[in-house]
């Protein structure tokens, strides 16, 4: 495999199939642009690649000029590599020129080496002018050969795969470095100016190049050894190669790759590869968190617990609700919310931060569960609030200010469940369909309840399934919740487009967003057909998830190390009697007193 000097970027390349880094400065961008305009000036082609220019000597000259500019950066980024050619790619303005989802050709032994492309835009790219789109991790899930003469393995389900694409807006000079097996595409150029990029192909130094040719009539696949400047010879290799040496010809039948196969393999790979930027200073803490989706750590001392309890009872943030569950962030007095956040941050975050790598705080709130014998919080996941959850995590830190047990509604988790799905979790609830909706009652008996002492912290990934039984004691279950992420994470909010159930509006946000927009507000907006107007709308994206059967869900739960919780089941049976039979029968719906719109809060 390609050797990347930066260890985290190597981790991203191995796990996600790509990474991005700053690559060209402004002066280098202008030099490379001048090379293009000195030798090429296509104005007519919707999508133009200089690789297809017939003059190989010209392409060699241009290639040498490009490499002379980027050579130092290549040396700083990679070890033991070789260059296999460079070219320009230009998208002229045309609303009908998207690049369909595809993978690049098989040109080397991918089990040993892999082949890679460095794609560098020479102007900022956005969904409006042809930004790159990728399916993270897709280089790990499909092993079919690829060549101009071979059919696309996922052709029949190409549209279904589009739902998993992630947009990569890039700044001018920023490099998108990817494994050529990665499934990728690009938007059409809907702007009024051209989108110009330069690409460089690279391989591990020991790799040998080849091209494949499939004879569909004879059902034979031929392999041809190729020179290292393969990518300067496109006109001679786009079908049966006119250059190179025939190595072998074998019987071959192209296989088909389906969405179902993709989802199963993608899930398996999420268990194997980690691409998360560290959240914790301690590597053992990080490893436990990544494996299980949560970690419990000591946080506040008795004095700090009492200080936060006293502030709560004297602040006016407390409200009484019919369903007995309240989040301080939802208080209509936003000045009081600001004061509450500052207080919790000054006391609680000061202690929690001792465990963390550089971070950014998103919200801080009191979370109150009053006495209510029917107040179950069913299994759920919390909002996504970062751009890329393969690299950064949306995190909740829950700190009880009283000892918590099964009797007063301590939290329970399904360990490892943060890797079960890869979809974002948008607002608002209950309007947003959820992949857990069909499993709420069959999941509950597998929850591992986590009793906690006042001041202990449960830090969990917002993707982790969590729930809690009712508070049947005479005292409220009082806690604070903090949400945070890695320092350099880009914040986003995903909102279900009014009038739809499968389209999300993706917004660029700041922490201020979460003070203004709680779930109840967003739920009313959705019902009224209103969108968020104060924040920048980046794009519309499809909303889709892996729709697991009950058997498949149970299989993942058990394989992740979760066991049937007989104690919890018996406890719930005593509370709800016959209504709880048959693995928490759907009859429980009739006794859940928590309204659905609170079930997808950022803080629990």
N, C-alpha and C positions, 0 to 999 in steps of 0.2 A: 504494500500500500504506500501511497505517497506520504513522505515524512515531512510533517509541519513542525517548525521549531517551537512555536507556542503550544504548550501542552493542552490548554483549554480549546484552542482552535482545532487541534488534532482530535480532541474528544468530539467536537461538533461535526467535523468532517466524517468521522467514523460512525457516529450515531444518527445525525440528521442528514448526512450526505452533502453538506455544504457549510460554509461560513462566510462572513463578510468582514472586510477590513478596509481602512483607508489605504489607498495604493498610489494614486497619482496626485501631485500637487498642481496648482493652477498653471504654472509654467509648463509642466510636462503635458498637461491636457492640451494646451495650445500647440505645442510642438507636434503631438500626435495628430491633432486635427489638420495641421498644415500638411502633413504627409498624405492624408487622405485627399484633401482638395487639390494637391499638386498632381495627383495621378488618377483620381476617379471623380466622376461628377454625375452619377446616375440621378435622373429626375423623374423617370417614368415608372420604374419598377416599384410595386407596393412594398415588397420586402427584398432588399438587395444584399447579397454577400459577395465580397471581392474574391472569395475562394473560387467562384465560378468564372472569374476572368480567364480568358484563354491564354494569356501571355504569362507563362511560368517564370520567365526571367524577371519580368516586372514584379511579380508577386514575391520572388526571392529578395529583390532589392528593397521592397516595402517591408517585408518581414525583418530583414537585417536592421533597417532603420528603427522599427518599433522596438525590437529586442535591445538595441543599444540604449534606449531610453529607460526600459524597465528592468534591465539586468541586475542592477544593484538591489532593487526591491525584491526581485526573485531570490537573490542570494540571502537576503535578510529573512525571508519567509520560509524557504524550503531547504531540505538537505537531500542530496543524492537524487537529483531529478535531471530530466532532459527535456528540451523544448521540441515540440513536433509541428510547429507552425503557428502563424498568427494571421488574422484577417480582420476586416471591418464588416460590421453588420449595420445596415441602415433601414429604418422604417420611415418611409415618406408619409405625410399626412393622409390618412385614409381610415374612415370609421369602420371599414369592413376588412381590416387586415390583422386580426388576432393570429398569433402563432398557436396552433392547436397543441393540446397536451401531447407530449412525446418524450422519448428517451433518445440519447445520441447513440451512435453506432458502437458495436462491439469491435474493438481494434486491438485488444491484447487479452492475455489470460487474466480474467477479472477475479478469479479465486486467489491468485498470487499477487497481482499488481494493481489493477484498476487503471482507468484513464480519466483525466481531469481537464476541466476548462476553467480559465480565468476570464470572466466576462466583466468588462469595465465600461460603464456609460460615460460619455464625454459631456453630458449635461445631466441635471437632476432628472430622475425618472419617477413618475407617478402613475396611478391607474389611467390618467387622462392621456398620457403620451407613450404608453407601451411598457409599463413596468413588468419586470419578471414576476412569475408566479411559480410556486413549487409545492410539492407534497413532501413535507419533511419525513425522512426515513424511508422513502419509497425505493431507494437504491438497495435496500436490504430485503425486499419482499418479492422480487421478480427476477428469475434467472434465465429467461429466454434469450437466445441470440438476437441481435439487432443489426440490420443492414438495409440498404436501399431496396434490395430485391426481396426482402422478407416482409410478410404482413405484420402489422402492429398487433401484438398479443392481446391488447385490451380494446381493440377497435370497436367491437360490438357494444362495449359498455363505457366508451370514452366519456360520454355525457355524465354518467354516474360518478366517475372519478373526479370530474371537475369540482364537485362539491367539497373536496378535501384540499383544494388549492389554497395556498397562503401567499399573499402579496408581499413582495420585497421592494418597497420604494428605496431607491439608492441615490446618494448624493453624487454629483459629478466627481469622477476619479475614485469612487469606492468600488472595490472589487468583490464580485460574487464568485466564489471559488467552489466548484461543485464536481462531484463524481458523475461521469457521463451516463451512469445508470439511473440517476435521479429523474423522476418524472417532473417535467417542467413545461411552462407555457409562457405566453406574454399577452398583455392586453393589446387591442388595436391602438394605433396612434390617432387619437381624436383631436389632437392639437393642430395648430396651423404651422408648425415647424417640424423639421425632420428630427428623428431620434437616432443618434449615431453612437455606436459602441465599438470597442476594439476587443477582440478575443485572442487568447493565447492557449494553445494546447500543451499540456505537460504530462509526463509519465515518470514513474520511478526509473532510475537510470538503468536498472538491469532488465527492464521489460522489453520484449520484442513485439513489433507491430505486425498485424495481419489485417486482411480484409476478407469478408465472407460474401459468397455469391450463391443464391438459392435458385436452382432450376426447378420451377414449379411443375413442369411437364414430367421430368424424370424423378422428382421428389428427392433431389440430391443437393447436398450442401458442400461447396468447395471452399477451401481455405488457401489464401495466397499470402506468402511472406511479403512484407512491405518495407520500404526505406523509412528512415526516421523523419523525413520531410513529407510524410504521407499527406498532410492536410494542405499542401501546396498543389496537390494533384487531383483536385475534385473532378475536373472534366474527364479524367481517365479512370475513375473508380466508381462512378455513380451507379453503374450496373455491373456487368462482368468486367473485372479489372483488366486494363490494357497494359498495366505495368505489374511488377512483382513476379514471384515464382510460386507455382502451384505446389502446395504441400501435401494435401490429401483431399479426397472426395468421399463423402459418407452418405448413406441413406438418411433422410431427415424428414420429419413431419412437424411443421410449426405447431406449437401448443397455444392454448387459449388461457388468458389470465382474467379472472372475474373479480368483481367488487367484493364478493364474499371471501374469496381467497386472500385478497389484499387486506381486509379487515382482520382476519385471523392471524396472518403473518405479522401485521403491524402491531397487534397486541403482544405477540410473542417477543418481538424486538424491543418493545417498551420495557419488558422485564429484564432484558439483557443489557441495554445500552443506557448510560446516563449522560445527559447533555446539560444538566442543570449547573448554573453558576453557583458556587458555594454560598449558602445563606449563613452558615455557622462558622465560627472561628475554629472550633474543635472538629477535627476530621471524623472522630467517632460519632459525635452528635450528627454531623452531616450524613454519614453513612446510615445511621439508624433512621433518620428522617426520610431519606430517599427510599429506603426499603419499605418502611411501614406507613409513611404518609403523615406521621405525627411524632412528637416526642414530649415527654413530661419532664420538667426541670424545676428546681426550687427558684423562686423569684423574689417575693416580698417578705420582709420580716413583720413581726407583730405590729410594730409601730406604724409601718407603712399601710398595712391592712386596715388598722383602726383609723388612720388619717383619711383613707378613701371611703370608708364606711361613714364616718362623721360628715364628710363633705356631701355625700349623697343625701343623707337625711336632712341636711340643712340647706341644700342648694335650690330646692324647688324643682329639680329635674324629675322627681318621682311622679308618676301618674298611675291611676288605677284603671285597668281595662277589664272587660267582661271575660276575656279569655285568660287573664292572668299572666301575660307575657309582654314585656315592654323593653324597647331598645331606646336609650337616651338620645341617640342621633335623630330620632323621629320627632323630638319635641318641636313644637311650632315656633318657640322663641329661639331663633338662631344665634342671638348674642349669648344666651345661656348655654347653648350647645358649644359655642366657641370656648367659653370659660370652662365648661366641663372637660373638653378635649385637652385644654392646656393643663388642667389640674392632673388628669390621668396620665398625660404624657410626662409631666415633671416628676411624678412619683413612680409610676409603673415602668414606663419605657426606659427610665434611667437605669433600672435594675436589669430589665430584659436585654438591653443593648449590650451588656457585658458578654453575652453569649454570641452576639451577631457579628458577621462581617459587615462592611459598609452597607447601610440600609436607608430606605426612605419610609417614613410613617405616612399612612393614608388616612386612617380614622382611629378614634379612641372613644369609647362609649361605656356607659353602664348597661348591663344586661340583666334584667330582673325577671325571675320566674316566681310568681306568687303561688300560694296554695290553690290547687285545683286538681281534684282527684281524677279528672278526665283529660288533663292537659298534656297529652303526648306530643312531642315534637317528632314527627315521622322522619325516616331516612331521607337525607337530602344532601346536596352539594351547594357551596356558596359561589357568589359571582366571580367571574374572571375579571381582573382589573389590570392586566398587563398585556402587552403586544404579543409576546411569544412565550407560552408556558413550557416549551421545550428547553428554554434557557433561564427563564425567571419564573418564580412561583408567586401566585396570589396566596397570601398567608394570613391566618387568623391566630392570635394568641389570646387564649381564654384563661382568666385568672379569677377563681372564686374568692370571695371575701368572707365566706363561711366554709366550714368543712362540707364536702358534698359526698353523698352516698346514693344508693339506689332509691332510698325513700324520699329524698328531696330533689331528685332529678339530675343526677350527675350525667356527664356526657358519655356517650358510647361511640365507638368507631368500628369500621370494617378495615382492618389493617391491609395495606397494599392496594386499596381501592382507588387511590389517586392515579393508578396506571390502567384502570379498567376501560376508560373512554378517553378520546382525544379531542372532543368537541369543547367549544367555549360554553360558558354558562351565562346566559344573558338575563336582562330584566324584561318585563316585570312578571311576577308570579301573582295569580295563577294562570295568566294567559299563555305563558311560555310552556310548550310541551317539554317534558323531561324524560330522559332515558330511564329514570328510576320509577316513573309513575306506575308501571305495571308490576313493580317488585316491592312496593312499600311494605307489604305485610309478610311476604315470604323472607325478606331480608332481616326483619327486626330480631328474630331469634338468634341470629349470628353476630349480633353486636357485642363487642367486648366493652363492658362498662368500666370506667376509670375513676374510682373513688379518689378524691383529692383533699389535701389539707388546705385551709385558707392560706393564700399566698403562693401556692404552687401554680406553675404555668403549663398549660397544654397548648403547644404550638403545632398547628396542623395545616397542611396544604388544603386550600379551598376545594380541591377536587376530591378530597377524602370524604367518603360517606360518613355522616355523623347523625346522631339522633339522641333523644333523651326520654326517659319515662316521666310520668307526672310527679309533681311535688305534692306529696301527701302529708307533709309535716305542717306544723302550725306557723312556721316562720318562712319568710321569702328566701329563695335561693338567689343571693346577690353576688354579682360578678362584674368584672370589667373585661372588655374585649378590645384588642388592638389589632389593626390590620396593617401590614407592611410588606415590603418586597425588597429585592436587591437595589442598591443605590443607583445603578445605571439602567434599570428597567424603564421602559417607556410605557406610560399609563394609557389605558384604553377603557372605554365602556361600550358594551354590546347591548343594543336595545331592539326588541322585536318590532319590526316595521308595522305600524298600525294597519289593520285590515288583512294581515298575513299571519301565517303560522310557520313559515319556512324561509323568511328573509330577515336578515339582521342589518341594522344600521350601526356602523362602527365609528365611534367618536374619539377624537383626541381630547383627553381630559387632564385635569390637575386634581390634587386632593380636595380643592374647594368644591368640586362637582358633587362629592359624596355628602357634603353638608347640605346642599341645596336639593338634591334628588334622592329621596328615600324611595323604597319600593312602593309604598302606598301612593305617593305622588305620581310615580311613573305608571302605575296601574291605572289610575284615573285618566292620565294623559292618553294612554293606549286606547282606552274605551272611548275617549272623545276624539280619536283620530289625530292627535297632536304629536309632533316630533320635537326633539330637543333642538332648540334654536341658538342657545348661547355658546355652544361648543362646535368646533369644526367637524363636519361630517367627512370622513375619509373615503368611505366606500360602502356599497351594499354587498353583503356576502350571503351565500346560502347557509341555512341552518339545518344541519343534518347530524345524526349520530348513529352509532351502531345499535340496532334494535335487537337486543339479546332475548332469546327465549328464556323461560324460567330455569330450564335445565342448564343452559349455557351460563346464566348468571350464577347459579349455585356452584357450578364447576369452578368459575373464577374465584368465588368467595372461598371455597374450600382449598383450592390450590394455593391461595395466598396465605394460608395458615390459620384461617378462622374456623372456630369450632362452634357447634350448637351450644347455646347458653341456656342450660336448663334452669338455672337460678332466676334469670331474667324472665324466662317464659312462665315459670310458676308464679312469679311476682305479678306479672300482667294478667295471668289467669285469675288470680285472687281479686284483682281490681275490676276486671271486665267479665269474669265468669264465662258463660257459654259463648259469649260473643267473640272470645279469643281462640276458640278451637280451630282446628284445621290450619295450622301455621299462620295464625293471625288473619283469620278470614276477613273478607272485605266488609263484613258487618261492622268492623271497627270504624269505618267511615261515619257511621251514625253517632259515634260517641266522641269523635275527635272534636274538642272544643276550640282548638286553635284554627282561626280562619286561614285559608290557603295563602292569602297574600303576605303572611309573615314568614312563610316557610323557606323563602329564598333570600333571607337577609344576609348582608355581608358579615354581620356579627351575630354570634349565638351566645 
